[in-house]
Amino acid sequence: MAMTDRYNIYVLIHKGLRAWMCDVLATVGRMDPYDVEDVTAGLGKVRALLAGCESHLLHENEYLHPAIEARCPGGASAAAHDHDHHLRALAALESAVRAAEVADGSARAIAVLRLYRELAVFIAENFEHMHREETENHAALVAHYSETEVFALEQAIVGSLTPEEKMTTMRWMAPSAAPHERAMLLSGLRLNAPRPAFDAVVSLVRPFLTGRDWDKLAVALGPMPVAETRTGELAAA
Ligand SMILES: [Fe+2]
């Protein structure tokens, strides 16, 4: 099997992260610094993203980097270096969030714009970093691990997530995937998760799918949990 045909453990989670980052950056860009309610909601979204980025980074450190290093010494050193930098950037972003939180009036407008710019730079760096992981780290992984071993690594990461982390991950990952990837992701979940958990994920994800994408998912998966269709009637699609 050619390397390009091998399952890429990074692709779907990175698609979700990219979508999440863009969504939060746009939220901060349009945030009204003179509206306390708007600022509170927006900063809450930034903090959730920062927590998600840290969790993702730590899981890669704990599971993927040791696996790469075990069979390809030095293979994860560039990504590990990026991660150290990102941890410092995350701490600086939390300080920028805090500065926006405690300021008011025109000082808050300045603090919010500063946060927006710092977040944009962090996201830009992460886009380049994720590209390196999806190409270089993926190549190192599949050169030294079988398909079964890569799946086992993924299952170890998934098994280490809290229920809240799992739901947040699916919230961004499933709607950001291509239809065939989404079908693969959710059919795997249906096989491995308790039915109520699968139903909860489908309910969480569906509002973020277009009608066309929902129809494709329903065709791929067959009978789905009873849910409101976009025209309002109940359907076991
Ligand atoms: Fe990473």
py3Dmol code that shows the C-alpha trace and the ligand (Angstrom):
import py3Dmol

protein = """\
ATOM      1  CA  MET A   1       0.000   0.000   0.000  1.00  0.00           C
ATOM      2  CA  ALA A   2       1.431   3.410  -0.928  1.00  0.00           C
ATOM      3  CA  MET A   3       2.061   5.831   1.899  1.00  0.00           C
ATOM      4  CA  THR A   4      -0.506   8.226   0.444  1.00  0.00           C
ATOM      5  CA  ASP A   5      -3.179   5.518   0.765  1.00  0.00           C
ATOM      6  CA  ARG A   6      -2.520   5.095   4.453  1.00  0.00           C
ATOM      7  CA  TYR A   7      -4.934   6.446   7.055  1.00  0.00           C
ATOM      8  CA  ASN A   8      -3.749   9.895   8.229  1.00  0.00           C
ATOM      9  CA  ILE A   9      -4.419  10.207  11.949  1.00  0.00           C
ATOM     10  CA  TYR A  10      -4.099  14.007  11.811  1.00  0.00           C
ATOM     11  CA  VAL A  11      -6.489  14.941   9.017  1.00  0.00           C
ATOM     12  CA  LEU A  12      -9.937  14.983  10.620  1.00  0.00           C
ATOM     13  CA  ILE A  13      -8.962  16.457  13.961  1.00  0.00           C
ATOM     14  CA  HIS A  14      -6.976  19.152  12.171  1.00  0.00           C
ATOM     15  CA  LYS A  15      -9.912  19.962   9.887  1.00  0.00           C
ATOM     16  CA  GLY A  16     -11.982  20.450  13.036  1.00  0.00           C
ATOM     17  CA  LEU A  17      -9.323  22.583  14.703  1.00  0.00           C
ATOM     18  CA  ARG A  18      -8.901  24.785  11.640  1.00  0.00           C
ATOM     19  CA  ALA A  19     -12.654  25.406  11.469  1.00  0.00           C
ATOM     20  CA  TRP A  20     -12.819  26.113  15.213  1.00  0.00           C
ATOM     21  CA  MET A  21      -9.884  28.542  15.039  1.00  0.00           C
ATOM     22  CA  CYS A  22     -11.383  30.446  12.097  1.00  0.00           C
ATOM     23  CA  ASP A  23     -14.775  30.632  13.806  1.00  0.00           C
ATOM     24  CA  VAL A  24     -13.333  32.061  17.027  1.00  0.00           C
ATOM     25  CA  LEU A  25     -11.044  34.495  15.213  1.00  0.00           C
ATOM     26  CA  ALA A  26     -14.023  35.845  13.257  1.00  0.00           C
ATOM     27  CA  THR A  27     -16.002  36.085  16.514  1.00  0.00           C
ATOM     28  CA  VAL A  28     -13.288  38.210  18.136  1.00  0.00           C
ATOM     29  CA  GLY A  29     -13.020  40.343  15.002  1.00  0.00           C
ATOM     30  CA  ARG A  30     -16.674  41.345  15.178  1.00  0.00           C
ATOM     31  CA  MET A  31     -16.893  41.499  18.970  1.00  0.00           C
ATOM     32  CA  ASP A  32     -18.306  44.782  20.312  1.00  0.00           C
ATOM     33  CA  PRO A  33     -15.852  45.980  22.993  1.00  0.00           C
ATOM     34  CA  TYR A  34     -18.486  48.370  24.333  1.00  0.00           C
ATOM     35  CA  ASP A  35     -21.039  45.582  24.918  1.00  0.00           C
ATOM     36  CA  VAL A  36     -20.187  43.633  28.089  1.00  0.00           C
ATOM     37  CA  GLU A  37     -22.459  40.722  27.184  1.00  0.00           C
ATOM     38  CA  ASP A  38     -20.853  40.391  23.747  1.00  0.00           C
ATOM     39  CA  VAL A  39     -17.355  40.562  25.234  1.00  0.00           C
ATOM     40  CA  THR A  40     -18.135  37.954  27.902  1.00  0.00           C
ATOM     41  CA  ALA A  41     -19.537  35.524  25.340  1.00  0.00           C
ATOM     42  CA  GLY A  42     -16.675  36.131  22.895  1.00  0.00           C
ATOM     43  CA  LEU A  43     -13.938  35.740  25.499  1.00  0.00           C
ATOM     44  CA  GLY A  44     -15.611  32.544  26.679  1.00  0.00           C
ATOM     45  CA  LYS A  45     -15.276  31.178  23.141  1.00  0.00           C
ATOM     46  CA  VAL A  46     -11.601  32.179  23.053  1.00  0.00           C
ATOM     47  CA  ARG A  47     -10.928  30.434  26.361  1.00  0.00           C
ATOM     48  CA  ALA A  48     -12.697  27.270  25.152  1.00  0.00           C
ATOM     49  CA  LEU A  49     -10.526  27.273  22.015  1.00  0.00           C
ATOM     50  CA  LEU A  50      -7.337  27.801  24.021  1.00  0.00           C
ATOM     51  CA  ALA A  51      -8.272  24.874  26.271  1.00  0.00           C
ATOM     52  CA  GLY A  52      -9.027  22.746  23.206  1.00  0.00           C
ATOM     53  CA  CYS A  53      -5.680  23.626  21.611  1.00  0.00           C
ATOM     54  CA  GLU A  54      -3.793  22.799  24.794  1.00  0.00           C
ATOM     55  CA  SER A  55      -5.598  19.484  25.186  1.00  0.00           C
ATOM     56  CA  HIS A  56      -4.874  18.560  21.560  1.00  0.00           C
ATOM     57  CA  LEU A  57      -1.206  19.472  21.902  1.00  0.00           C
ATOM     58  CA  LEU A  58      -0.803  17.507  25.142  1.00  0.00           C
ATOM     59  CA  HIS A  59      -2.426  14.420  23.616  1.00  0.00           C
ATOM     60  CA  GLU A  60      -0.017  14.569  20.683  1.00  0.00           C
ATOM     61  CA  ASN A  61       2.861  14.933  23.157  1.00  0.00           C
ATOM     62  CA  GLU A  62       1.672  11.987  25.213  1.00  0.00           C
ATOM     63  CA  TYR A  63       0.771   9.528  22.456  1.00  0.00           C
ATOM     64  CA  LEU A  64       2.102  10.460  19.025  1.00  0.00           C
ATOM     65  CA  HIS A  65       5.517  11.952  19.705  1.00  0.00           C
ATOM     66  CA  PRO A  66       6.726   9.031  21.864  1.00  0.00           C
ATOM     67  CA  ALA A  67       5.463   6.603  19.202  1.00  0.00           C
ATOM     68  CA  ILE A  68       7.359   8.427  16.443  1.00  0.00           C
ATOM     69  CA  GLU A  69      10.497   8.823  18.549  1.00  0.00           C
ATOM     70  CA  ALA A  70      10.444   5.117  19.543  1.00  0.00           C
ATOM     71  CA  ARG A  71      10.928   3.964  15.956  1.00  0.00           C
ATOM     72  CA  CYS A  72      12.240   7.100  14.253  1.00  0.00           C
ATOM     73  CA  PRO A  73      14.533   8.934  16.697  1.00  0.00           C
ATOM     74  CA  GLY A  74      14.347  12.689  16.136  1.00  0.00           C
ATOM     75  CA  GLY A  75      11.244  12.320  13.964  1.00  0.00           C
ATOM     76  CA  ALA A  76       9.053  14.348  16.306  1.00  0.00           C
ATOM     77  CA  SER A  77      11.605  16.931  17.416  1.00  0.00           C
ATOM     78  CA  ALA A  78      10.390  19.734  15.101  1.00  0.00           C
ATOM     79  CA  ALA A  79       6.775  19.265  16.209  1.00  0.00           C
ATOM     80  CA  ALA A  80       7.852  19.083  19.859  1.00  0.00           C
ATOM     81  CA  HIS A  81       9.727  22.361  19.448  1.00  0.00           C
ATOM     82  CA  ASP A  82       6.591  23.941  17.926  1.00  0.00           C
ATOM     83  CA  HIS A  83       4.527  22.634  20.846  1.00  0.00           C
ATOM     84  CA  ASP A  84       6.828  24.280  23.410  1.00  0.00           C
ATOM     85  CA  HIS A  85       6.391  27.566  21.563  1.00  0.00           C
ATOM     86  CA  HIS A  86       2.610  27.065  21.382  1.00  0.00           C
ATOM     87  CA  LEU A  87       2.358  26.491  25.133  1.00  0.00           C
ATOM     88  CA  ARG A  88       4.037  29.869  25.709  1.00  0.00           C
ATOM     89  CA  ALA A  89       1.740  31.451  23.095  1.00  0.00           C
ATOM     90  CA  LEU A  90      -1.322  29.973  24.829  1.00  0.00           C
ATOM     91  CA  ALA A  91      -0.219  31.523  28.137  1.00  0.00           C
ATOM     92  CA  ALA A  92       0.288  34.896  26.421  1.00  0.00           C
ATOM     93  CA  LEU A  93      -3.159  34.634  24.827  1.00  0.00           C
ATOM     94  CA  GLU A  94      -4.756  33.935  28.196  1.00  0.00           C
ATOM     95  CA  SER A  95      -3.089  37.131  29.458  1.00  0.00           C
ATOM     96  CA  ALA A  96      -4.512  39.005  26.466  1.00  0.00           C
ATOM     97  CA  VAL A  97      -7.979  37.595  27.227  1.00  0.00           C
ATOM     98  CA  ARG A  98      -7.625  38.687  30.848  1.00  0.00           C
ATOM     99  CA  ALA A  99      -6.529  42.177  29.774  1.00  0.00           C
ATOM    100  CA  ALA A 100      -9.628  42.525  27.593  1.00  0.00           C
ATOM    101  CA  GLU A 101     -11.776  41.224  30.429  1.00  0.00           C
ATOM    102  CA  VAL A 102     -10.653  43.741  33.041  1.00  0.00           C
ATOM    103  CA  ALA A 103     -10.435  46.806  30.767  1.00  0.00           C
ATOM    104  CA  ASP A 104     -13.379  48.953  29.765  1.00  0.00           C
ATOM    105  CA  GLY A 105     -14.279  51.703  27.326  1.00  0.00           C
ATOM    106  CA  SER A 106     -11.624  52.612  24.771  1.00  0.00           C
ATOM    107  CA  ALA A 107      -8.993  50.629  26.723  1.00  0.00           C
ATOM    108  CA  ARG A 108     -11.074  47.506  26.157  1.00  0.00           C
ATOM    109  CA  ALA A 109     -11.342  48.278  22.432  1.00  0.00           C
ATOM    110  CA  ILE A 110      -7.536  48.409  22.277  1.00  0.00           C
ATOM    111  CA  ALA A 111      -7.210  45.196  24.315  1.00  0.00           C
ATOM    112  CA  VAL A 112      -9.701  43.348  22.110  1.00  0.00           C
ATOM    113  CA  LEU A 113      -7.899  44.390  18.934  1.00  0.00           C
ATOM    114  CA  ARG A 114      -4.605  43.250  20.454  1.00  0.00           C
ATOM    115  CA  LEU A 115      -6.148  39.894  21.329  1.00  0.00           C
ATOM    116  CA  TYR A 116      -7.520  39.575  17.780  1.00  0.00           C
ATOM    117  CA  ARG A 117      -4.080  40.141  16.259  1.00  0.00           C
ATOM    118  CA  GLU A 118      -2.285  37.785  18.673  1.00  0.00           C
ATOM    119  CA  LEU A 119      -4.873  35.082  18.067  1.00  0.00           C
ATOM    120  CA  ALA A 120      -4.499  35.526  14.290  1.00  0.00           C
ATOM    121  CA  VAL A 121      -0.717  35.050  14.527  1.00  0.00           C
ATOM    122  CA  PHE A 122      -1.157  31.989  16.770  1.00  0.00           C
ATOM    123  CA  ILE A 123      -3.604  30.492  14.278  1.00  0.00           C
ATOM    124  CA  ALA A 124      -1.309  31.258  11.336  1.00  0.00           C
ATOM    125  CA  GLU A 125       1.543  29.433  13.076  1.00  0.00           C
ATOM    126  CA  ASN A 126      -0.759  26.538  13.908  1.00  0.00           C
ATOM    127  CA  PHE A 127      -1.856  26.211  10.283  1.00  0.00           C
ATOM    128  CA  GLU A 128       1.768  25.787   9.223  1.00  0.00           C
ATOM    129  CA  HIS A 129       2.447  23.447  12.147  1.00  0.00           C
ATOM    130  CA  MET A 130      -0.547  21.245  11.355  1.00  0.00           C
ATOM    131  CA  HIS A 131       0.607  21.025   7.741  1.00  0.00           C
ATOM    132  CA  ARG A 132       3.990  19.743   8.876  1.00  0.00           C
ATOM    133  CA  GLU A 133       2.323  17.173  11.129  1.00  0.00           C
ATOM    134  CA  GLU A 134      -0.003  15.966   8.387  1.00  0.00           C
ATOM    135  CA  THR A 135       2.873  15.506   5.974  1.00  0.00           C
ATOM    136  CA  GLU A 136       6.151  14.898   7.859  1.00  0.00           C
ATOM    137  CA  ASN A 137       4.845  13.330  11.088  1.00  0.00           C
ATOM    138  CA  HIS A 138       2.299  11.264   9.180  1.00  0.00           C
ATOM    139  CA  ALA A 139       5.069   9.999   6.898  1.00  0.00           C
ATOM    140  CA  ALA A 140       7.190   9.031   9.907  1.00  0.00           C
ATOM    141  CA  LEU A 141       4.262   7.263  11.566  1.00  0.00           C
ATOM    142  CA  VAL A 142       3.164   5.190   8.590  1.00  0.00           C
ATOM    143  CA  ALA A 143       6.746   4.301   7.669  1.00  0.00           C
ATOM    144  CA  HIS A 144       7.196   2.631  11.054  1.00  0.00           C
ATOM    145  CA  TYR A 145       3.691   1.590  12.154  1.00  0.00           C
ATOM    146  CA  SER A 146       1.155  -0.724  10.567  1.00  0.00           C
ATOM    147  CA  GLU A 147      -2.379   0.414   9.854  1.00  0.00           C
ATOM    148  CA  THR A 148      -3.574  -1.591  12.888  1.00  0.00           C
ATOM    149  CA  GLU A 149      -0.992   0.095  15.114  1.00  0.00           C
ATOM    150  CA  VAL A 150      -2.000   3.579  13.905  1.00  0.00           C
ATOM    151  CA  PHE A 151      -5.657   2.785  14.651  1.00  0.00           C
ATOM    152  CA  ALA A 152      -4.625   1.569  18.118  1.00  0.00           C
ATOM    153  CA  LEU A 153      -2.822   4.858  18.742  1.00  0.00           C
ATOM    154  CA  GLU A 154      -5.933   6.749  17.721  1.00  0.00           C
ATOM    155  CA  GLN A 155      -8.115   4.620  19.993  1.00  0.00           C
ATOM    156  CA  ALA A 156      -5.725   5.283  22.890  1.00  0.00           C
ATOM    157  CA  ILE A 157      -6.080   9.039  22.339  1.00  0.00           C
ATOM    158  CA  VAL A 158      -9.868   8.863  22.008  1.00  0.00           C
ATOM    159  CA  GLY A 159     -10.065   6.706  25.139  1.00  0.00           C
ATOM    160  CA  SER A 160      -8.139   9.303  27.127  1.00  0.00           C
ATOM    161  CA  LEU A 161     -10.558  12.156  26.329  1.00  0.00           C
ATOM    162  CA  THR A 162     -13.141  13.287  28.845  1.00  0.00           C
ATOM    163  CA  PRO A 163     -16.803  13.041  27.732  1.00  0.00           C
ATOM    164  CA  GLU A 164     -16.829  16.837  27.316  1.00  0.00           C
ATOM    165  CA  GLU A 165     -13.669  16.765  25.195  1.00  0.00           C
ATOM    166  CA  LYS A 166     -15.192  14.027  23.033  1.00  0.00           C
ATOM    167  CA  MET A 167     -18.330  16.077  22.387  1.00  0.00           C
ATOM    168  CA  THR A 168     -16.388  19.258  21.607  1.00  0.00           C
ATOM    169  CA  THR A 169     -14.127  17.300  19.270  1.00  0.00           C
ATOM    170  CA  MET A 170     -17.097  15.835  17.388  1.00  0.00           C
ATOM    171  CA  ARG A 171     -18.824  19.244  17.295  1.00  0.00           C
ATOM    172  CA  TRP A 172     -15.985  20.620  15.171  1.00  0.00           C
ATOM    173  CA  MET A 173     -14.604  17.526  13.500  1.00  0.00           C
ATOM    174  CA  ALA A 174     -17.789  16.024  12.027  1.00  0.00           C
ATOM    175  CA  PRO A 175     -19.201  19.150  10.336  1.00  0.00           C
ATOM    176  CA  SER A 176     -15.732  20.091   9.026  1.00  0.00           C
ATOM    177  CA  ALA A 177     -15.110  16.742   7.327  1.00  0.00           C
ATOM    178  CA  ALA A 178     -15.989  15.787   3.750  1.00  0.00           C
ATOM    179  CA  PRO A 179     -19.152  13.642   3.454  1.00  0.00           C
ATOM    180  CA  HIS A 180     -17.275  10.349   3.004  1.00  0.00           C
ATOM    181  CA  GLU A 181     -15.009  11.163   5.961  1.00  0.00           C
ATOM    182  CA  ARG A 182     -18.012  12.147   8.117  1.00  0.00           C
ATOM    183  CA  ALA A 183     -19.751   8.892   7.254  1.00  0.00           C
ATOM    184  CA  MET A 184     -16.623   6.922   8.207  1.00  0.00           C
ATOM    185  CA  LEU A 185     -16.268   8.832  11.464  1.00  0.00           C
ATOM    186  CA  LEU A 186     -19.884   8.397  12.534  1.00  0.00           C
ATOM    187  CA  SER A 187     -20.185   4.784  11.424  1.00  0.00           C
ATOM    188  CA  GLY A 188     -17.126   4.040  13.560  1.00  0.00           C
ATOM    189  CA  LEU A 189     -18.725   5.829  16.471  1.00  0.00           C
ATOM    190  CA  ARG A 190     -21.952   3.875  16.033  1.00  0.00           C
ATOM    191  CA  LEU A 191     -20.003   0.631  16.147  1.00  0.00           C
ATOM    192  CA  ASN A 192     -17.937   1.517  19.213  1.00  0.00           C
ATOM    193  CA  ALA A 193     -19.993   3.878  21.385  1.00  0.00           C
ATOM    194  CA  PRO A 194     -23.164   3.246  23.385  1.00  0.00           C
ATOM    195  CA  ARG A 195     -26.269   4.136  21.385  1.00  0.00           C
ATOM    196  CA  PRO A 196     -27.195   7.158  23.575  1.00  0.00           C
ATOM    197  CA  ALA A 197     -23.724   8.601  23.005  1.00  0.00           C
ATOM    198  CA  PHE A 198     -24.034   8.130  19.248  1.00  0.00           C
ATOM    199  CA  ASP A 199     -27.481   9.742  19.258  1.00  0.00           C
ATOM    200  CA  ALA A 200     -26.167  12.676  21.307  1.00  0.00           C
ATOM    201  CA  VAL A 201     -23.352  13.274  18.822  1.00  0.00           C
ATOM    202  CA  VAL A 202     -25.728  13.151  15.847  1.00  0.00           C
ATOM    203  CA  SER A 203     -28.046  15.644  17.564  1.00  0.00           C
ATOM    204  CA  LEU A 204     -25.085  17.894  18.363  1.00  0.00           C
ATOM    205  CA  VAL A 205     -23.678  17.805  14.847  1.00  0.00           C
ATOM    206  CA  ARG A 206     -26.808  17.977  12.736  1.00  0.00           C
ATOM    207  CA  PRO A 207     -27.513  21.724  13.136  1.00  0.00           C
ATOM    208  CA  PHE A 208     -24.090  22.414  11.601  1.00  0.00           C
ATOM    209  CA  LEU A 209     -24.697  20.284   8.497  1.00  0.00           C
ATOM    210  CA  THR A 210     -26.341  21.503   5.329  1.00  0.00           C
ATOM    211  CA  GLY A 211     -29.454  19.624   4.256  1.00  0.00           C
ATOM    212  CA  ARG A 212     -27.460  18.119   1.388  1.00  0.00           C
ATOM    213  CA  ASP A 213     -24.735  16.865   3.743  1.00  0.00           C
ATOM    214  CA  TRP A 214     -27.316  15.449   6.156  1.00  0.00           C
ATOM    215  CA  ASP A 215     -28.987  13.574   3.294  1.00  0.00           C
ATOM    216  CA  LYS A 216     -25.622  12.098   2.257  1.00  0.00           C
ATOM    217  CA  LEU A 217     -24.933  11.027   5.821  1.00  0.00           C
ATOM    218  CA  ALA A 218     -28.352   9.405   6.112  1.00  0.00           C
ATOM    219  CA  VAL A 219     -27.774   7.471   2.883  1.00  0.00           C
ATOM    220  CA  ALA A 220     -24.349   6.329   4.109  1.00  0.00           C
ATOM    221  CA  LEU A 221     -25.420   5.309   7.605  1.00  0.00           C
ATOM    222  CA  GLY A 222     -28.946   4.035   7.047  1.00  0.00           C
ATOM    223  CA  PRO A 223     -31.448   4.347   9.911  1.00  0.00           C
ATOM    224  CA  MET A 224     -30.522   7.238  12.166  1.00  0.00           C
ATOM    225  CA  PRO A 225     -31.894   8.522  15.448  1.00  0.00           C
ATOM    226  CA  VAL A 226     -35.273  10.146  15.134  1.00  0.00           C
ATOM    227  CA  ALA A 227     -34.578  13.818  14.689  1.00  0.00           C
ATOM    228  CA  GLU A 228     -36.129  16.987  13.450  1.00  0.00           C
ATOM    229  CA  THR A 229     -35.609  17.319   9.724  1.00  0.00           C
ATOM    230  CA  ARG A 230     -34.870  20.717   8.287  1.00  0.00           C
ATOM    231  CA  THR A 231     -38.532  21.028   7.263  1.00  0.00           C
ATOM    232  CA  GLY A 232     -39.647  20.312  10.821  1.00  0.00           C
ATOM    233  CA  GLU A 233     -41.249  16.893  10.519  1.00  0.00           C
ATOM    234  CA  LEU A 234     -39.951  13.921  12.483  1.00  0.00           C
ATOM    235  CA  ALA A 235     -38.034  11.347  10.539  1.00  0.00           C
ATOM    236  CA  ALA A 236     -36.032   8.210  11.100  1.00  0.00           C
ATOM    237  CA  ALA A 237     -33.919   9.137   8.106  1.00  0.00           C
TER     238      ALA A 237
END
"""
ligand_1 = """\
1
LIG
Fe 0.670 19.500 17.034
"""
view = py3Dmol.view(width=600, height=400)
view.addModel(protein, "pdb")
view.setStyle({"model": 0}, {"cartoon": {"style": "trace"}})
view.addModel(ligand_1, "xyz")
view.setStyle({"model": 1}, {"stick": {}})
view.zoomTo()
view.show()
